Each structure stands twice: as structure tokens, then as C-alpha cells.
Amino acid sequence: MTTHFSKMMFTEFQPLEAQIRQSAAADVLSDILLPEVNLAVWQRQLDAELLWCAAQLAARPAFALQRQSHVDELPVLLQYAVPEMPGSDALCRDIVLQAQMLACLMDTEHIGVRLKALRSAMCPRFHTDHVALRMLVTYAGPATEWRAGPDNDDDTGALNVGDSAVLKGSAWPAAAAVWHRSPPGIAPRLLLTLDPL
């Protein structure tokens, strides 16, 4: 009984042949639904004004937004949370776009949103997230680093500013969760984290 319960509560790590998919086409994000893919990255170049706004927010150590929201209510939430400045409208529109894409991908209407200025590595060691799926976008500063497995130094990489990445976590059924970490150093960062609810 205890063994059965523990199997229901925790997903065992499966040694699948994990794959990383990267493309300049947005539809690459849907590849995360394939059993063998544990990281899908939409490689993007963001507008210069949006990047300027993100850098300004990254320089404000106290800036943080953490909320659960219906996707349709997110524009109003961001309007009040993000200070008005050049590029802020573009940043808010992009966050809403990312949330809409994740909501469509996971067939949900509610998203956990965290937009935070960081001055130190939030998760400095390689780890997997205890979620099914997570989306990350670094708008300013060094971006998230990843590797194929916990001890695999040969197959490592890093996202770029603006990349939209969806990562499988340990709660995804029968998945090899992607190992990742915050980049080392103290350079200011602005990181968006989205979780389907």
C-alpha cells in the first residue's frame, strides 16, 4: 500500500534519450509534448526599446511580480505592475503572448506569473523543477543554463536573452526532466517564469 501510494505521489526519473529542440519558428514550442523532448526553445530577437525597458527593471532590485492570473486578466495586471516607460507596453504585450502560448499548449486558462529582478543566482546548482512544465524568458542579463543530465558536462548550453523556453519538470509523466540552473555571477537580470495551473 505504501509503495503504491509513493508511486502515485512521485514520478520516477526515466532514463529517456532527452532531446533539445531549438528554432526561430514559434511552433517549435509544441515539440515539448513529444516524449523524447525535454526542452524546446523559440529563439527570438526582441525589440530594442523592450530590451531597454527590461534593463531598467532589472536594475531595480525590489521589482517583483508574483501572481496567479486568468490569461484574459493578465494585461490589466501587468498594466498596474510594470512602471510606465519606453518599451513597457511592448514588454507587457510580449509577456501576455508567452502566457497565451503556454495556456494554449497546456489547455488551461490560468497561469502562475513571476517577473522578477535578480542580482544573484536564484538556483545556482543544476536541478530539475518539481512541476510538469515551466516556461522561462530572460529579458535582461545572463540567461538560464541547461544540461542533458545531472552529470553530463559534455552536453550543456545556455539560453539567450529573449529566448522563450519550455522545460519539462519531474512531475511530467514518464519524462526525463531537463537539468538547469541560474547563471553564476551578480549581473542584474529580469526573468519571467510562467507555470500552467
N, C-alpha and C positions, 0 to 999 in steps of 0.2 A: 504493500500500500504506500509506504513512504517512497519507495523507488518510483512508483507510478506517479506520485504527486510531484516529485522532483523533476521528472521528465516533462511534466506539464508546465512547470514554472520556469524552467531554464532551457534555453536552446543550446545543444551541444555544438562545439566548434566542428565544422565539417571540413575536411582537407580537400576542398574542391580546387580545381585549376582556375584560380581567380584571374579575371581579365580587367584591364583598364581600357575604357573607350574614350577617345578624345576627338573632337571635331569642331569646326567653325559653324556647323549647322545645329540649330537648336534641337532638332529631333533626336540627336544623339542621347539626350537625357532619358528617352524612353527605353534605351538599351539596358538601363539598370534593372528592368523587370526580367531580363534574361537570367537564367540560373547561374551562368558562368561569369557574369559581370558583377563586380563589387564596387566599381567607381566609374561614373560617367561624367564627362566634363565638356561643357559647352564653352569653347574658347572664344572670348569676346574682347573687342576693343571699345572702351567706354568713352563717352563724350568728355572733352577736356574740362568743360565747366562743371560737370558732375564730379569729376575727379578732384577738382579744386575744392568743391563743397565737402567732399569726403575727407580731404586732408585737413580742412578747418575743423570738422567734427572730431577727427582723430586726435587733434591737438588739445581737445577739451577732455581732461581725464575723468570728469564727472559725468560725461554724456553717456546715457544708457537708456534703452527702452526694452522692457521685457513684458510681454503681454500675450494672452491668448485672444484670438480675434476670428470672427467670421470674415471670410475673404472679402465680401462686399463692404464690410465696415472698415477695412484696413486703410483706404485712402483718407478718411476723416481722422483716424487715429494718428496716422503719420503727419497729417497737416498740423496737428497740435504738438506733436512730439519733436519734430525736426525744425530747428530755427530757420526762419526765412532768410535766405541769402542767395546769391547767384548759384545756380545749379541745384538748389534744394528741390525744386519741382521735378527736375529730371531724376534725381536720386529717389524721390518718393515713387515716381512712376515705375522706375526700374524694380524697386522692392515689391510693389504690387504685382508687376509682371512675374517676378520669380515666385511669389506666393500663389498666383493663379496657375502657373505651370505645375507647381508641386501638388496643388489641390486637384488638378485635372489628372495628373499622373497617379495619385493615390485615391482618387474618387472620394474626396472629402470636401467639406465646406469650411472647416475650422483649422487654423494654423497657429502654432506657437511661434512667436516672433521675438527674436532678441537681436537688437542692433546696439553694439557697444564699442566705445573707445577703449583700447587696451594699451598699456605701457609695459607689460611683462607677459611672458608666455603663460597663457591660461592653462594649458595642458602640455607641459614641456616634454613628457615621455610619450613614446609611441603607445597607442592604446586603441581599443575599439569602443564605440559608443553603445550604451545599453538601450538602444532604440531600434526600431525596424529600419527606418530610413531617415536621413537628415540631409538638408541642403545647406551648403556653405558658399558665401560670396565674400571675398575680401575686397573692400572698396578703397582702402588706403593701407600702405605699409606692406611688409613681407607677408606672404600668403602661406596657407597650410601645407605642410609636408606630408607625404604618404610613402608607404612601402607595401610590398606584396604580402609580407608575413611578419611575424614578430621578430624573427632573427634573420630576415633576408636583407642583407646590406646591398646586394647587387642590383635589386630592382626597386629603386627609390626614386622619388621625384617630388616636385613641388608645383602647386597651382600658381597661377599668375594673377595679378590684380585684375578684377573684372570677371574672371572665370566663374561660371556657375557650375557647381559640382554637387552631385547627389551621391551619397555614400551609404552602403549597407552597413547596418549595425548588427550586434549579436542577437537581437530579437527577430531578425528576418528569418523566416523558416528555411532551414537547411541551406544556410548561406555561409560563405567564408567572409566574415566582416572585414572591411578594409582597416588597416592599421594606419594611424595618422597622428600628428602632433602639431602644436603651435610652433612656429619658427622660433629659434633661440634669439636672444637679444632683447633690447628695450626700445626699439624703434616704435613710434606711435602707429597704431593700426585701427582701422574701422572694420569690424567683422559683423556680417549678417548671418544668423543661424535661423533656419526655418525647420520646424518639425510638423508633420501631419498629425492631426488629432482625431 
